[in-house]
């Protein structure tokens, strides 16, 4: 992964959904980087928290729509013109965790997985799930142990179990990078 990853301002009761990364047009729309750009979470619009990099918070109503070339465009109620939109560049988009929709069985939010210990089926500790890379058609789970990283495709054939109750991810034995 290239570039410096921003540290989220979300509290334990919140989740970061992305960032305002630019402006679009002259009517006050913003370009948005969503961690899940295919989400319909904002289609009808909803109340969110915007957090400035220095900590200032604003509650706003935002909706999104697809833009050209995989872009997501956001409309913030009351925002008019490029100058107002430009002032929001770099602000983080945060919602309370309880505002997230329920998921189907076998689906998980990233914030539920990050930090969980990962072990093989035989019980060998591989480290902790430190990052989820979502650049391609399959998420890649990054497991960190000390200074070493191991990479596991998030596919059913490799992920044996995700146990959120006990806080543990179990993967196939073949992902033991020390064998």
VEXDREN-498730 format. One record per atom (N, C-alpha, C): residue in one letter; residue number from 1; x negated, y, z negated. Coordinates in steps of 0.001 Angstrom, whole numbers, padded with zeros to 6 digits, always signed. Each point is the difference from the previous one (the first is absolute). Layout:
<sites>
> A_NUM_X_Y_Z
...
</sites>
This chain:
<sites>
> X_1_-000853_-001164_+000000
> X_1_+000853_+001164_+000000
> X_1_-000895_+001222_+000000
> X_2_+000260_+000927_+000878
> X_2_-000861_+001164_+000087
> X_2_+000589_+001173_-000754
> X_3_-000855_+000918_-000362
> X_3_+000451_+001218_-000666
> X_3_+000191_-000198_-001485
> X_4_+000162_+001114_-000687
> X_4_+000199_-000004_-001439
> X_4_+001481_-000190_-000302
> X_5_+000346_-000949_-000811
> X_5_+001383_-000254_-000364
> X_5_+000401_+000973_-001109
> X_6_+001157_+000650_+000179
> X_6_+000493_+000940_-000997
> X_6_+000508_-000752_-001219
> X_7_-000228_+000580_-001163
> X_7_+000531_-000570_-001229
> X_7_+001417_+000519_-000182
> X_8_+000906_-000883_-000288
> X_8_+001398_+000360_-000144
> X_8_+000244_+000750_-001307
> X_9_+000969_+000895_+000038
> X_9_+000437_+000725_-001190
> X_9_+001187_-000671_-000666
> X_10_+000453_-001121_+000537
> X_10_+001168_-000685_-000549
> X_10_-000287_-000509_-001411
> X_11_+000994_+000141_-000870
> X_11_-000095_-000537_-001353
> X_11_+000339_-001488_+000035
> X_12_-000038_-000674_-001140
> X_12_+000348_-001425_-000062
> X_12_+001455_-000258_+000392
> X_13_+000862_+001004_-000141
> X_13_+001422_-000152_+000331
> X_13_+000313_+000439_+001426
> X_14_-001021_+000385_+000765
> X_14_+000189_+000518_+001358
> X_14_-000841_-000788_+000990
> X_15_+000296_+000228_+001284
> X_15_-000784_-000616_+001060
> X_15_-000220_+001035_+001104
> X_16_-001196_-000014_+000548
> X_16_-000332_+000876_+001113
> X_16_+000478_-000646_+001292
> X_17_+000713_+000784_+000826
> X_17_+000461_-000507_+001290
> X_17_-000829_+000535_+001152
> X_18_-000824_+001024_-000262
> X_18_-000822_+000550_+001070
> X_18_-000386_+001444_-000266
> X_19_-000330_+000711_+001104
> X_19_-000537_+001352_-000082
> X_19_+000519_+000847_+001155
> X_20_+000082_+001280_-000204
> X_20_+000268_+000926_+001097
> X_20_-001355_+000340_+000607
> X_21_-000146_-000291_+001296
> X_21_-001315_+000108_+000626
> X_21_-000080_+001086_+001077
> X_22_+001112_+000612_+000343
> X_22_-000052_+001024_+001038
> X_22_+001357_+000637_+000215
> X_23_+000059_+000843_+001017
> X_23_+001257_+000662_+000344
> X_23_+000394_-000418_+001411
> X_24_+001292_+000173_+000291
> X_24_+000506_-000368_+001329
> X_24_+000961_+001081_+000475
> X_25_-000283_+000530_+001150
> X_25_+000901_+000982_+000593
> X_25_+000024_+001311_-000762
> X_26_+001050_+000766_+000264
> X_26_+000097_+001327_-000615
> X_26_+001124_+000089_-001023
> X_27_+000778_-001081_-000156
> X_27_+001167_+000065_-000867
> X_27_-000210_-000454_-001421
> X_28_-001238_-000288_-000396
> X_28_-000253_-000375_-001381
> X_28_-000107_-001493_-000241
> X_29_-000004_-000818_+001067
> X_29_-000205_-001430_-000207
> X_29_-001455_-000268_-000353
> X_30_-000203_-001100_-000734
> X_30_-001353_-000396_-000403
> X_30_-000316_-001377_+000560
> X_31_-001285_-000246_+000262
> X_31_-000463_-001339_+000348
> X_31_-000295_-000718_-001308
> X_32_+000454_-001243_-000078
> X_32_-000075_-000754_-001242
> X_32_-000766_-001299_+000234
> X_33_-000925_-000309_-000910
> X_33_-000616_-001327_-000022
> X_33_+000728_-000777_-001084
> X_34_+000802_-001000_+000416
> X_34_+000658_-000875_-000960
> X_34_-000789_-001297_-000084
> X_35_-000143_-000535_-001191
> X_35_-000697_-001271_-000163
> X_35_+000724_-001105_+000770
> X_36_+001315_+000144_+000158
> X_36_+000789_-000922_+000832
> X_36_+000793_+000850_+000985
> X_37_-000597_+000279_+001139
> X_37_+000647_+000909_+000955
> X_37_+001251_-000588_+000632
> X_38_+000216_-001306_-000114
> X_38_+001197_-000623_+000552
> X_38_+001177_+000014_-000969
> X_39_-000217_+000503_-001192
> X_39_+001049_+000026_-001016
> X_39_+001162_+000904_+000420
> X_40_+001203_-000423_-000353
> X_40_+001186_+000833_+000229
> X_40_+000401_+000718_-001294
> X_41_-000882_+000017_-000964
> X_41_+000254_+000590_-001313
> X_41_+000474_+001452_+000090
> X_42_-000527_+000754_+000971
> X_42_+000321_+001421_+000118
> X_42_+001013_+000310_+001091
> X_43_+000520_-001018_+000682
> X_43_+000850_+000237_+001166
> X_43_+001162_+000950_-000312
> X_44_+000689_-000230_-001084
> X_44_+001137_+000844_-000389
> X_44_-000445_+001198_-000845
> X_45_-001270_+000034_-000343
> X_45_-000515_+001060_-000870
> X_45_+000168_-000372_-001459
> X_46_-000902_+000544_-000808
> X_46_+000060_-000263_-001441
> X_46_-000842_+001005_-000758
> X_47_+000252_+000064_-001279
> X_47_-000761_+000883_-000878
> X_47_-001329_-000665_-000337
> X_48_-001066_+000790_+000107
> X_48_-001344_-000498_-000295
> X_48_-000752_+001043_-000804
> X_49_-001139_-000400_-000515
> X_49_-000948_+000933_-000614
> X_49_-001140_+000203_+000978
> X_50_-000349_+001242_+000230
> X_50_-001231_+000311_+000719
> X_50_-001009_+000443_-001042
> X_51_-001213_-000530_+000097
> X_51_-001031_+000327_-000983
> X_51_-001203_+000584_+000724
> X_52_-000358_+001224_-000395
> X_52_-001171_+000693_+000550
> X_52_-001260_-000696_-000524
> X_53_-001093_+000024_+000772
> X_53_-001244_-000623_-000473
> X_53_-000469_+000507_-001364
> X_54_+000413_+001197_-000397
> X_54_-000397_+000516_-001319
> X_54_+001057_-000246_-001073
> X_55_+001061_-000768_+000340
> X_55_+000955_-000426_-001014
> X_55_+001359_+000667_+000014
> X_56_+000163_+001132_+000675
> X_56_+001314_+000652_+000051
> X_56_+001011_-000945_+000636
> X_57_+001220_-000012_-000547
> X_57_+001062_-000877_+000503
> X_57_+001209_+000810_+000438
> X_58_+000660_-000494_+001072
> X_58_+001247_+000580_+000486
> X_58_+000948_-001132_+000323
> X_59_+001262_+000163_-000355
> X_59_+001026_-000947_+000396
> X_59_+000662_+000553_+001254
> X_60_+000041_-000822_+001060
> X_60_+000579_+000433_+001276
> X_60_+000846_-001136_+000585
> X_61_+000794_+000340_+001021
> X_61_+000780_-000982_+000745
> X_61_-000694_-000183_+001343
> X_62_-000354_-001251_+000341
> X_62_-000727_-000241_+001244
> X_62_+000626_-001156_+000776
> X_63_+000017_+000151_+001314
> X_63_+000368_-001088_+000901
> X_63_-001132_-000144_+001012
> X_64_-000074_-001158_+000653
> X_64_-001045_-000213_+001000
> X_64_+000621_-000528_+001281
> X_65_-000775_+000112_+001061
> X_65_+000382_-000562_+001294
> X_65_-001281_-000384_+000724
> X_66_+000094_-000923_+000949
> X_66_-001192_-000353_+000768
> X_66_-000418_+001159_+000900
> X_67_-001292_+000115_+000216
> X_67_-000545_+000974_+000939
> X_67_-000782_-000732_+001075
> X_68_-000670_+000739_+000829
> X_68_-000781_-000598_+001085
> X_68_-001241_-000697_-000550
> X_69_-000430_-001061_+000675
> X_69_-001242_-000709_-000309
> X_69_-000102_-000443_-001459
> X_70_+000974_-000719_-000475
> X_70_+000001_-000564_-001353
> X_70_+000018_+001040_-001114
> X_71_+000321_+001218_+000309
> X_71_+000089_+001023_-001047
> X_71_+001349_-000060_-000691
> X_72_+000009_+000442_-001234
> X_72_+001235_+000163_-000753
> X_72_+000129_+001486_-000284
> X_73_+001182_+000544_+000288
> X_73_+000248_+001422_-000220
> X_73_+000996_+000152_-001130
> X_74_-000253_+000991_-000850
> X_74_+000858_+000229_-001150
> X_74_+000671_+001347_+000057
> X_75_+001221_+000035_-000493
> X_75_+000766_+001242_-000121
> X_75_+000289_+000178_-001485
> X_76_-000435_+001131_-000546
> X_76_+000225_+000307_-001409
> X_76_+001043_+001105_-000066
> X_77_+001085_-000284_-000707
> X_77_+001113_+000942_-000097
> X_77_-000499_+001364_-000490
> X_78_+000358_+001048_+000747
> X_78_-000348_+001369_-000369
> X_78_-001326_+000478_+000554
> X_79_-000783_-000888_+000575
> X_79_-001302_+000370_+000547
> X_79_+000198_+000580_+001397
> X_80_-000498_+001206_+000216
> X_80_+000183_+000668_+001283
> X_80_-001335_+000515_+000498
> X_81_-000352_-000387_+001185
> X_81_-001168_+000559_+000658
> X_81_-001305_-000701_-000319
> X_82_-000952_+000229_+000894
> X_82_-001330_-000616_-000086
> X_82_-000759_+000420_-001251
> X_83_+000117_+001255_-000375
> X_83_-000773_+000485_-001151
> X_83_+000417_-000705_-001284
> X_84_+001310_-000155_-000203
> X_84_+000463_-000718_-001193
> X_84_-000432_-001470_+000053
> X_85_+000103_-000609_+001180
> X_85_-000397_-001402_+000148
> X_85_-001492_-000168_-000268
> X_86_-000798_+000908_+000497
> X_86_-001461_-000085_-000176
> X_86_-000377_+000001_-001481
> X_87_+000746_+000699_-000832
> X_87_-000297_+000060_-001434
> X_87_+000161_-001356_-000702
> X_88_+000706_-000930_+000648
> X_88_+000224_-001318_-000622
> X_88_-000984_-001068_+000465
> X_89_-000901_+000355_+000896
> X_89_-000990_-000976_+000468
> X_89_-000854_-000481_-001178
> X_90_-000163_-001318_-000091
> X_90_-000789_-000586_-001077
> X_90_+000811_-000387_-001221
> X_91_+001285_+000373_-000035
> X_91_+000838_-000360_-001138
> X_91_+000405_-001467_+000111
> X_92_+000062_-000667_-001137
> X_92_+000357_-001415_-000066
> X_92_+001510_-000152_-000164
> X_93_+000552_-001064_+000573
> X_93_+001429_-000310_-000081
> X_93_+000171_-001111_-001033
> X_94_+000757_+000299_-001069
> X_94_+000146_-000924_-001124
> X_94_+001478_-000166_-000342
> X_95_+000370_-001232_-000363
> X_95_+001354_-000277_-000490
> X_95_-000099_-000879_-001247
> X_96_+001046_+000034_-000834
> X_96_+000026_-000937_-001128
> X_96_+000095_-001429_+000519
> X_97_-000654_-000928_-000675
> X_97_+000041_-001402_+000422
> X_97_+001431_-000520_+000066
> X_98_+000854_+000470_-000928
> X_98_+001377_-000503_-000007
> X_98_+000807_+000463_+001213
> X_99_-000496_+000981_+000749
> X_99_+000694_+000462_+001214
> X_99_-000263_-000904_+001197
> X_100_-000987_-000877_-000105
> X_100_-000327_-000892_+001108
> X_100_+001089_-001057_+000165
> X_101_+000324_-000344_+001234
> X_101_+001023_-001036_+000214
> X_101_-000502_-001376_-000420
> X_102_+000940_-000861_-000369
> X_102_-000352_-001384_-000331
> X_102_-000536_-000687_+001248
> X_103_-000920_-000918_-000210
> X_103_-000594_-000745_+001104
> X_103_+000551_-001415_+000043
> X_104_-000162_-000633_+001144
> X_104_+000373_-001411_+000164
> X_104_-000992_-000863_-000782
> X_105_+000393_-001242_-000292
> X_105_-000919_-000949_-000634
> X_105_-001249_-000143_+000855
> X_106_-001155_-000022_-000636
> X_106_-001262_-000154_+000712
> X_106_-000570_+001305_+000528
> X_107_+000692_+001123_-000224
> X_107_-000521_+001315_+000380
> X_107_-000410_+000745_-001260
> X_108_-001062_+000819_+000136
> X_108_-000529_+000697_-001165
> X_108_-000425_+001398_+000394
> X_109_+000129_+000921_-000910
> X_109_-000564_+001326_+000196
> X_109_-001482_-000049_-000342
> X_110_-000788_+000783_+000716
> X_110_-001448_+000026_-000243
> X_110_-000319_+000297_-001459
> X_111_+000714_+000957_-000595
> X_111_-000316_+000378_-001381
> X_111_+000219_-001157_-000982
> X_112_+000825_-000980_+000371
> X_112_+000214_-001169_-000862
> X_112_-001181_-000968_+000065
> X_113_-000720_+000028_+001120
> X_113_-001079_-000968_+000229
> X_113_-001380_+000512_-000388
> X_114_-000230_+001285_+000236
> X_114_-001338_+000554_-000231
> X_114_-000413_-000161_-001460
> X_115_-001211_-000515_-000196
> X_115_-000535_-000209_-001340
> X_115_+000220_-001396_-000554
> X_116_+000850_-000800_+000665
> X_116_+000256_-001351_-000508
> X_116_-001227_-000891_+000178
> X_117_-000253_-000884_-000972
> X_117_-001074_-000985_+000181
> X_117_+000404_-001000_+001084
> X_118_-001018_-000482_+000730
> X_118_+000214_-000963_+001079
> X_118_-000831_-001240_-000319
> X_119_+000634_-001164_+000145
> X_119_-000710_-001260_-000216
> X_119_+000350_-000973_+001110
> X_120_-000832_-001043_+000125
> X_120_+000292_-001067_+000956
> X_120_+000968_-000990_-000638
> X_121_+000512_-000898_+000814
> X_121_+000901_-001043_-000513
> X_121_-000662_-000829_-001093
> X_122_-001324_-000184_+000079
> X_122_-000695_-000772_-001032
> X_122_-000308_+000814_-001249
> X_123_+000398_+001282_-000018
> X_123_-000163_+000817_-001192
> X_123_-001260_+000843_-000048
> X_124_-000785_+000022_+001085
> X_124_-001224_+000796_+000029
> X_124_+000349_+001479_+000215
> X_125_-000499_+000846_-000885
> X_125_+000253_+001440_+000114
> X_125_-000782_+000590_+001177
> X_126_+000705_+000728_+000872
> X_126_-000640_+000660_+001136
> X_126_-000194_+001498_-000225
> X_127_+000667_+000558_-000993
> X_127_-000081_+001434_-000264
> X_127_+001390_+000597_-000121
> X_128_+000098_+001282_+000368
> X_128_+001283_+000703_-000074
> X_128_+000361_+000570_+001362
> X_129_+001288_+000062_+000273
> X_129_+000471_+000597_+001241
> X_129_-000204_+001513_-000106
> X_130_-000963_+000524_+000768
> X_130_-000405_+001400_-000150
> X_130_+000569_+000915_+001079
> X_131_+000384_-000572_+001138
> X_131_+000451_+000831_+001106
> X_131_+000829_-000850_+000951
> X_132_+000946_+000635_+000668
> X_132_+000765_-000658_+001047
> X_132_-000180_+000823_+001255
> X_133_-000607_-000595_+001016
> X_133_-000237_+000701_+001257
> X_133_+001132_-000346_+000965
> X_134_+000655_+001033_+000511
> X_134_+001179_-000196_+000850
> X_134_-000207_+000569_+001390
> X_135_-001149_-000201_+000583
> X_135_-000303_+000606_+001299
> X_135_+000501_-000807_+001183
> X_136_+000232_-001285_-000171
> X_136_+000390_-000842_+001126
> X_136_+001321_-000684_-000248
> X_137_+000275_-001052_+000750
> X_137_+001281_-000690_-000133
> X_137_+000130_-000790_-001307
> X_138_-001115_-000306_-000657
> X_138_+000010_-000748_-001256
> X_138_-000793_+000777_-001040
> X_139_+000601_+000193_-001172
> X_139_-000741_+000634_-001092
> X_139_-001175_-000876_-000391
> X_140_-001089_+000640_-000382
> X_140_-001176_-000696_-000515
> X_140_-000153_+000396_-001467
> X_141_-000073_-001015_-000856
> X_141_-000177_+000250_-001421
> X_141_-001488_-000046_-000314
> X_142_-000487_+001060_-000640
> X_142_-001404_+000092_-000384
> X_142_-000105_-000405_-001466
> X_143_-000783_-001036_-000246
> X_143_-000204_-000513_-001358
> X_143_-001415_+000369_-000419
> X_144_-000110_+000745_-001086
> X_144_-001311_+000472_-000459
> X_144_-000400_-000733_-001274
> X_145_-001243_-000496_+000029
> X_145_-000608_-000594_-001199
> X_145_-001368_+000639_-000133
> X_146_-000163_+000837_-001003
> X_146_-001249_+000756_-000154
> X_146_-000148_+000971_+001159
> X_147_-001065_-000177_+000778
> X_147_-000224_+000873_+001159
> X_147_+000316_-000705_+001317
> X_148_+000474_-001248_-000084
> X_148_+000297_-000795_+001195
> X_148_+001485_+000050_+000330
> X_149_+000312_+000060_+001307
> X_149_+001378_-000035_+000473
> X_149_+000232_-001259_+000816
> X_150_+001174_-000573_-000149
> X_150_+000444_-001108_+000826
> X_150_+001304_+000455_+000647
> X_151_+000287_-000463_+001199
> X_151_+001147_+000469_+000768
> X_151_+000903_-001178_+000323
> X_152_+001283_+000121_-000356
> X_152_+000970_-001063_+000228
> X_152_+001169_+000563_+000791
> X_153_+000326_-000607_+001153
> X_153_+001206_+000427_+000719
> X_153_+001239_-000312_-000835
> X_154_+000924_+000920_-000084
> X_154_+001211_-000183_-000798
> X_154_+001017_-000823_+000789
> X_155_-000326_-001261_+000172
> X_155_+000860_-000937_+000722
> X_155_+000358_-001150_-000929
> X_156_+001209_-000546_+000170
> X_156_+000472_-001085_-000863
> X_156_-000955_-001179_-000058
> X_157_-000692_-000293_+001090
> X_157_-000891_-001159_+000001
> X_157_-001232_+000200_-000881
> X_158_-000306_+001236_-000377
> X_158_-001171_+000266_-000835
> X_158_+000366_+000419_-001425
> X_159_+001139_+000666_-000157
> X_159_+000444_+000458_-001320
> X_159_+000925_-001074_-000562
> X_160_-000459_-000696_-001028
> X_160_+000770_-001091_-000582
> X_160_+001139_+000544_-000846
> X_161_-000298_+001003_-000855
> X_161_+001027_+000525_-000901
> X_161_-000372_+001406_-000460
> X_162_+001022_+000829_-000122
> X_162_-000120_+001292_-000655
> X_162_+000941_-000052_-001189
> X_163_-000564_+000018_-001200
> X_163_+000767_-000107_-001238
> X_163_-000065_+001350_-000712
> X_164_+001023_+000831_+000240
> X_164_+000005_+001324_-000624
> X_164_+000296_-000069_-001490
> X_165_+000739_-001007_-000437
> X_165_+000322_-000137_-001418
> X_165_-001276_-000208_-000815
> X_166_-000863_-000904_+000475
> X_166_-001250_-000289_-000714
> X_166_-001181_+000803_+000536
> X_167_+000229_+000776_+001070
> X_167_-001050_+000849_+000543
> X_167_-001153_-000774_+000607
> X_168_+000283_-000851_+000987
> X_168_-001046_-000831_+000587
> X_168_+000318_-000312_+001460
> X_169_-001036_+000078_+000837
> X_169_+000098_-000409_+001403
> X_169_-000842_-001254_+000173
> X_170_+000575_-001017_+000657
> X_170_-000726_-001240_+000267
> X_170_-000129_-000162_+001509
> X_171_-001233_-000285_+000456
> X_171_-000269_-000183_+001424
> X_171_-000541_-001413_+000234
> X_172_-000017_-000395_+001264
> X_172_-000546_-001305_+000390
> X_172_-001437_-000135_-000491
> X_173_-000402_-001205_-000316
> X_173_-001364_-000268_-000460
> X_173_-001062_+000442_+001000
> X_174_+000320_-000008_+001307
> X_174_-001002_+000368_+001011
> X_174_-000495_+001441_-000152
> X_175_+000698_+000820_-000753
> X_175_-000433_+001403_-000152
> X_175_-000999_+000178_-001117
> X_176_-000521_-001082_-000522
> X_176_-001091_+000078_-000972
> X_176_-001270_+000340_+000756
> X_177_-000416_+001259_-000051
> X_177_-001150_+000455_+000788
> X_177_-001336_-000527_-000539
> X_178_+000009_-000683_-001162
> X_178_-001254_-000504_-000549
> X_178_-000259_-001447_+000399
> X_179_+000937_-000611_+000771
> X_179_-000224_-001414_+000371
> X_179_-000648_-000118_+001350
</sites>
